[in-house]
Amino acid sequence: MSTPDDRLTPDQLRTLFLFEALDSAQLDWLAEYGRVEQRAGGTVVFGEGEPATCFFILLSGTVTLSRRVQSDEVEINRTSQRGVYGGATQAYIVGEKEQVYRNTMRAVTDADFFVLPATDFAQAVRSWFPMAMHLLEGLFIGMRNSQTIVGERERLLALGSLSAGLTHELNNPAAAAVRATSQLRDRVAAMRSKLAMIADGRLDGSALHQLVELQEEAVARVSTAPKLSPMAASDAEDALTDWLDDHDVRGAWDLAPILVGGGADTEWLARVQGSVGPADLETAIRWLTYTIETELLMREIGEAVTRISGLVGAAKQYSQLDRAPFQVVDVHDLLDATLVMFKAKIPAGVKLVKEYDRNLPPVPAYAAELNQVWTNLIDNALAAMGEKGTLTVRTGRSDDLLTVEIADTGPGIPPEVRPRIFEPFFTTKPVGSGTGLGLDISYRIVVHKHHGDIRVESVPGSTTFRVLLPLTAGPAS
C-alpha cells in the first residue's frame, strides 16, 4: 500500500481519461492501491519479455514503445500524452501461464507514472467489468485457439502435399523394379533353354569351358561398361549390328543395344566365334546376350531398391520418427531430406543449386521443427518463382551462428509488405492458397525455440531468407 506522498487523490485520478467514468468507490480503491513512480530520462520502464508485474499510466514526460523485430529494436510509438498506458495490459486474462511485457517502454525525458500491481489491476477489471471481461477473454482466447488450429491445419496440408509427392517418387522406382523382375524371369528361362541347346553334346568340354569363361567376362564387363553418349552408343550398335549380320545372326538390331549396354564389342564377339565355331555362334551369342541382359536387369532392380530405401530414409529423416525431439543434428541432413520431399513439387524449369559448407559442426536443435521451417521457406520460394527460376540452398557460418539461406529469383517482396510478412494470418497468396501462418510459425520456431533469428533481403529478381542458429545454445525452456 502506498504512502500519502506517492499517491494520487480520487479527484486527480478522475482527470485521467482511463478512469473518468469510474464511480467514487472505484476511484478510492485505485487511490489506495496505486502509487506514483518516477523514471529518469533514458532509462527502461519495463522490458519486452520480462514478467509483467505492473500496469503503468503516464502522468508526465515523454516515453517510447518498441518491439524486437528479428535482431533489431523497432520503435512503434513515441508520446507525451497524459493518461496513455502500457505494461501488464492482459493481466486480467484467466488461465494464461506466461504473463510478460509485450514490448519495451523507455523514458525519453524524466517521467512520472501511476502504477498498479498486475494482480490488483486484474482483480479490479474482473470485478468491475464482468461482461467486458467475458467479451475480451472470448476474443483473445478465441483468436489464439484459431491460430493454433489453423497452424496445425497448415502443417497437415504441407505434409499431405509432400506425402503425395513422395508417393509419386516411390512409385517410379517401385514400378521399375516390378518391370525388371518380370523381364528377369523371362530371361532366366531363356538362358536355361539356350544352355540346354549348347550343352547337348555338340560342344566339347574345352569349348564349353571357354564359353563359360566368356560368360564370366560378360558379367564383369557389365559392371565396368562406360556410359556412352547417345551418338557414341548409336555408332557402337551399328558396328555390332553389321558384325552380327555378316555372321548370319538373326535379330541383330535387337541384340546389339543389349550387347553395347554390357560393354561388348566386335573383338569380343570374334572370340566367342573362335570358341564355339560358326554352327553354334548364334545360340552362344544369344545365351551370352541373356547373361548380359540379366545383369543389367539385376542392376536396375538394385538401383530401384536403393532409390526406394533412400526415399524412405529421407522421409524418416524429415519426420524425425523414433528420434528425440531435441538433439544434435547435421543441418545438411535435414535440408537434403526436405528437398527430397519437395522433388515432385519442383517444376522442371526451376534449377536447384546447393552450396553447402561441409565444415560446419552439428547444432543442437528440434530437428522436426526445423524441417518445418525449411518446408515453409522452400514452398514460399517455389510459389514466388512459378515455373521458372533458380532455388538456392546455402549454408555457412557467421561468428558463433550457423546460417541457412533459402534464395529464389522471383519478383521479390514489395517494401510496403516486408514489415508484415511475419505477422500471423498475413499472406500475399491468393485466397485459398495460404493461411498466412507459415512465416509466423517459422519465426516462432527459430527465434523463440532456438534463440536464433530470421532475416530477409529482397529486391526484384532476388529474395533471400537467412536463418541463423546458435552453434552451442540449448533449447528454449
Salt bridges, closest charged atoms under 4 A:
GLU37 OE2 - ARG35 NE 2.41
GLU37 OE1 - ARG39 NH1 3.09
GLU48 OE2 - ARG67 NE 3.45
GLU73 OE2 - ARG106 NH1 3.75
GLU75 OE2 - ARG78 NE 3.05
GLU96 OE2 - ARG144 NH1 2.14
GLU169 OE1 - ARG307 NH2 3.09
GLU169 OE1 - LYS343 NZ 3.96
ASP200 OD1 - ARG202 NE 3.24
GLU213 OE2 - HIS209 NE2 2.96
GLU217 OE2 - ARG221 NE 3.37
GLU217 OE1 - ARG271 NH2 2.89
ASP280 OD1 - ARG202 NH1 3.47
GLU282 OE2 - ARG250 NE 2.99
GLU282 OE2 - ARG286 NE 3.21
GLU293 OE1 - ARG187 NE 2.64
GLU300 OE2 - ARG179 NH2 3.16
ASP330 OD1 - HIS332 ND1 2.92
ASP336 OD1 - LYS354 NZ 3.14
ASP336 OD2 - ARG358 NH2 3.96
GLU355 OE1 - ARG394 NE 2.68
GLU369 OE2 - LYS449 NZ 2.92
ASP379 OD1 - LYS345 NZ 3.17
ASP379 OD2 - LYS429 NZ 3.60
GLU405 OE1 - ARG394 NH1 2.56
GLU405 OE2 - ARG466 NE 2.74
GLU423 OE1 - ARG420 NE 3.14
ASP440 OD2 - ARG444 NH2 3.12
ASP453 OD2 - ARG455 NE 3.12
GLU457 OE2 - ARG466 NH1 3.31
